[in-house]
Amino acid sequence: MRLLVQNETSNTNLNKFGSPTPVNLYGGLIAGKMVYDVSGNVWRHSVSVLTIMNGFKMDPLYDDFSLPTIDGFHNHILGGSWISLGNLANVNARYGFRRHFYQYAGIRYVDSENSFHKRYYRALNRDLEVKAIALDTYKAFDKVWHAGLLSVKNFPLHIAEVCITAALKYKTGLDTALDAGCGPGRTAIELSGTFKQVMAYDYSNGFVELMNAKKKEKNILNLVTFQGDSHNQKKICNDKMFDLILGCNLIDRLHSPQEWLIQSKAMLNKKGILVISSPYTWLKEHTPVNKWIGGIKKNGENYFTLDGLKEILSPELELYETIRIPFVIPDPDGTYQYTYSNCTIFGAVK
């Protein structure tokens, strides 16, 4: 709009007042009519969200600035304010802030007859590409620094290495592996380099599509991917048996983790192993409290998730070993969560 305005005056660069001014004090002409408050004075939130354009790539050395702002929640703010100087007051300036950003010098409300959500989805229909950018950035960072975020090894890669090491250590066989709740598929892709056939599924079809794109790109022929619910694992896997079954960051996000555990132990080959990795963050939003397998009191005593796993998986399986695996979760605000996933390896009773 500013490019259309003629004879514009604005309250920017501190060239008028050191504070907001009345909405009808400064403006310019568009088609002979006066339009006010188009630039300067106060910032204006646009309905347009920051998104990616064709050819966009993350710089692995500077991912903390751009990546968090293409999450669908950061809108363009336009026009500058009375305190905007230099680039901030430039007609082409584009800055992105979340819609709850309140540090304005002032706010102007404009009523629209259009639904915000309709305009939002028209403007941004690139969820899959944003996920891909995020995944590629995570992988690129690992390649550059030989480590993941905060120098912690890339978590999906680390899990794959733990699985492969355990399979060799316990002589499970390397024919078939299953990655339940596989997410974007990095671990499954790594496993496909060791096992003859890997099956991987996730409840999110978006993650499955992303994994399929990576499969095609890397020409991986021994990885079978599909969308599915972990509670129906036996059925969706057509009663297939496996040398390795992995459930990573899964059990504390299931409605009934016991169902998945019982099905999984029945789907292992004679020497197969079940690898379960989880931070044990039980939440009633995901799992009803009466179905938590740990983090509760039982007979007046603390009952830990490891206790629940042992009870549910016995007598067929026993605990082989436990490993604490660190991982880092990048948050949209540029901070990081540093935590641990408790990895347990179960196998047939010896």
C-alpha positions, 0 to 999 in steps of 0.5 A, a space after each residue: 500500500 505504501 508504494 501507492 501512496 502519494 505525498 505521504 507524511 509519516 511519523 517515523 525516524 523521530 522526524 515528527 514526534 517522539 510518541 504516537 500521534 492521532 490516527 488521522 494526522 499523517 498519511 497520503 493520497 491513494 486515487 485522490 483519497 486520503 489514507 491515514 496511518 499507512 506508515 510510521 506511528 505504530 506497527 501494523 500486524 499483517 495477516 500474512 505469516 512468514 513462510 518460505 519461498 522456493 529455493 529457501 535453505 537454512 544456514 546450519 551455522 545460523 539456524 536460530 534466527 529464521 527457523 523459529 519464525 516460519 512456524 505459522 505463528 509469526 506474522 509480518 509487522 509493517 510500516 514501522 512506528 514513531 521510534 523506527 529508524 533506518 531499515 525499520 522504517 524502510 518501505 520494504 522492511 519485513 519483520 516477523 513477530 508472534 501475534 501476542 507480541 505486545 511491545 508496541 508503541 501503540 495498536 490500531 484495530 482494523 475490523 475485517 469481514 474475512 475470517 482470519 483463518 481462511 486468509 491464513 490457510 490461503 497464505 500458508 499451505 506449506 506445512 510439509 515444506 516447513 517440516 522438511 526444512 526443519 529436518 534438513 537443518 537438524 541433519 545439516 547441523 549434525 554434518 557440519 559439527 559432527 554433533 547435534 544441537 548443544 554438541 549432543 549427538 543427533 538423537 534419531 541417529 544415536 537411537 539407531 546406533 544403540 539398536 544396531 549395537 544391541 542387535 549385534 551384541 545379543 545376536 538377534 539376527 538382522 533380517 527385520 526391524 520395526 520402528 513404531 511411531 517413527 516420526 520423520 524417519 531418520 532412525 528408520 533410514 539409518 536402520 535400513 543400512 543394517 537390516 534386510 528389511 525395515 518397516 516404519 509407521 507413524 500416526 502422522 501422515 505428514 511425517 510419513 509423506 516426509 519420510 517417503 520423500 527421503 526414501 525416494 531421494 536416497 533410493 532406499 528399497 528395503 524400507 516399508 513406510 505407512 501411516 498407522 496407529 500403534 494400538 493396532 500394530 499387530 494388525 497393520 503389520 500383518 502379523 509379521 515377526 521382527 528381530 528388532 522392534 523400536 518404540 522411541 518417545 512413544 509409550 508416554 504418548 499412547 492412550 494405552 501403552 500396555 496394549 502396544 507393549 503386549 502386542 510388541 512382545 508377541 511380534 518378536 522372533 525367538 532371539 528378537 529384542 524390544 527397544 523402548 526409549 522414553 523420557 517418561 513424561 506421563 501426561 493425562 492429556 495423552 494417557 488416562 492416569 489409570 493407564 499410566 504404567 509408571 510415575 504412580 503410587 502402588 501399594 503405597 510405594 513409588 512405582 516407576 515406569 521401569 517397574 511397569 515395563 518389567 511387569 507387563 513384559 514378563 514372563 516372556 521378556 527380561 531386561 537386558 540393559 538400560 541406557 540414558 540417552 541425552 537429547 535436545 529439543 529446540 523451541 521456537 523462541 530460540 531456547 533449548 530443552 536438554 533432557 534424557 530419554 531412558 532407553 531399555 532393551 528387553 529380550 527373551 528370558 535366558 
